Amino acid sequence: MDTAASVAAGRSGSLPMTSPSRKEWRAVSELHVVQNLGDEVISCNMQEFERSKMEQSDERTIYEHGREPADVDFFSIMVDGSLGDDILQQQIHNISRQREELQRMEVELRAQAIARPRILDLQSSCDAKIEAHADATAKLEEQIHESEKTIHELKRRMEEKDRELHAIKVEKEEVC
C-alpha cells in the first residue's frame, strides 16, 4: 500500500523524494504504473494497461526531481492511443513531403539571392548601354536634321542660281 499511497500523493502534487541533486525526467502512466520510494517502477496491472490502450487517450505525467528533495513539478502530456501505424506513416510522409518542398523553396531562394546581384549588375550595364545608344541616336538624328536642313538650303540656292542662269540665257538670246 505504500506504493499506492506514494502514487496518490504524487497526483495531489506532493511526493516525498530522496533524489540526488541532478534533474531527472520520467513519464509515468497514471493508470498502470506504481512507483516505490527508490524511484523504480515495480508493478503493472496488465488488465488496466490493456484497458488504457483501448481508451481514446492515455494521460502521462512527467515530473522533474529538482535540486531539493521535495521540489517536484508536474506536467501533463496527452498521448493519443488511437493513432495507428498507417496514420503515423501518413503523417511522416506528409512531413517529409513538406520538408522536401521547404528544401526546394530554400534552394530557389538561395539561387535568387545569388543571382540577384548579378542580374542587377547586368541590368545596370544594359541600362547604361541603352542610355549611351539613346544619346548616340539623338546625336545622329540631330546630325541628319542638320544635313537635311543644309541639303534643303543648297537645293533652294541651286534653284535660285538656275533661275538666274535661265534669266541670263534669256537676256543673252534677246541681245543676240
C-alpha positions, 0 to 999 in steps of 0.5 A: 500500500505504500506504493499506492499511497506514494502514487496518490500523493504524487497526483495531489502534487506532493511526493516525498523524494530522496533524489540526488541533486541532478534533474531527472525526467520520467513519464509515468502512466497514471493508470498502470504504473506504481512507483516505490520510494527508490524511484523504480517502477515495480508493478503493472496491472496488465488488465488496466494497461490493456484497458488504457490502450483501448481508451481514446487517450492515455494521460502521462505525467512527467515530473522533474526531481529538482535540486531539493528533495521535495521540489517536484513539478508536474506536467501533463502530456496527452498521448493519443492511443488511437493513432495507428501505424498507417496514420503515423506513416501518413503523417511522416510522409506528409512531413517529409513531403513538406520538408522536401518542398521547404528544401526546394523553396530554400534552394530557389531562394538561395539561387535568387539571392545569388543571382540577384546581384548579378542580374542587377549588375547586368541590368545596370550595364544594359541600362547604361548601354541603352542610355549611351545608344539613346544619346548616340541616336539623338546625336545622329538624328540631330546630325541628319536634321542638320544635313537635311536642313543644309541639303534643303538650303543648297537645293533652294540656292541651286534653284535660285542660281538656275533661275538666274542662269535661265534669266541670263540665257534669256537676256543673252538670246534677246541681245543676240 
